[in-house]
Amino acid sequence: MKPILMLHEVAEWMFDLPLQDYTLTFDDGLYTQYVHFDKIKSIDTDKIFFISTGIVATEQTEQSDEFIQCHAAHSKLFENSDLSHYMNWSQLQEVAKDPRCEIGAHSHMHIRHTGFNTIHDTKLMMKHFEDNNLKPTSFCFPYNDENEVYRCLLKQYGFTKFYGKERIDIYDL
Ligand SMILES: [Zn+2]
């Protein structure tokens, strides 16, 4: 099995790295992942895109292909409801159609595990995936904050593969 690489925002220089030597995981559904999707697709390896279902652009959102780091995109979203740096569901469907790309789950609102809120958040996440005919079985903990209780809850919803801090950050290569 290949080591697992963690990516968020995607930039041109990253394609100079030996990405084919890793299973690639892309977090947060950032629009720059879609901007470079043709290149990503052509890499001879498996890819998982971890999506927070509450952080998806609408079909009307005017998206920006500007390079922005994921924390900055999250700040713009949480402060100004700005979804311009995220993919929309049509784009996610296109990603899902590629035989070597998988859509994984990454909570609904990118929350840390907090008990009751987690149950509510997970129900919303499942509903959004269902509404979009997706049935993810891979889950990536937001902030790589792994939690046994959260993992048990997710197993009840059919998740079998879990991802978090064991991944190598592309910025550490
Ligand atoms: Zn994330």
Residues whose N, C-alpha, C, O or C-beta is under 5 A from the ligand:
A	BS01	ZN	D27 D28 P142 Y143
